[in-house]
Amino acid sequence: QPSCLQMMLAPTSGGAPPRRKGAGSLRCSGCRSLCLQLTPKQLAFYRQGSERLSCIENFSGAWLQLDDVKSVVHVSGSEDAVQVASQAVRKTSTFHKPVKSAAWTELMRTRMMEESVVSHLERQSGSHIHIERDQHEVRIFGPHVAVAHAVRLLDEFQQKCVAQEIATRGD
């Protein structure tokens, strides 16, 4: 009997992998499917980027599909893969962190650079960081462990940031 992954990757007459209609439509020996209800914040987090679910898929070995109409994630795969994926989805959180003016300014100044402070913090922590434009605050999204790591990294970064006024001629 083929595995879930083999069934999903098997070419169809059009050459593309088969499309699933919902959880449980692919069956193989040792496979399990379940639906995880999402909170509104989790739904918004997963809606913003398909790479977030892809990351959980790669890490767990399970297959995930977002149903944003029903606010659920369908998870399918081996017993172990489904367990790992469901824990990762459930442990996703959002954290609002106030930042000092000097740190916020530096985050905004470098945000569009290829090697921005935010991209470095995201890579190091495994979370997603959004800089609020209208207040000195960031929102951190991801698994609890990644969010906690990002908070520590942001605290370290803030300690290195200082603001200083420099007098110019005519002042």
Secondary structure, DSSP 8 states (H G I E B T S, - for coil): ---HHHHHHS--TTSS-----STTSS--TTEEEEEEE--HHHHHHHHT-HHHHHHHHHHH--EEEEETTTTEEEEEEEHHHHHHHHHHHHTEEEEEEE--HHHHHHHHHHTTSTT-HHHHHHHHHS-EEEE-SSSSEEEEEEEHHHHHHHHHHHHHHHHH--------TT-
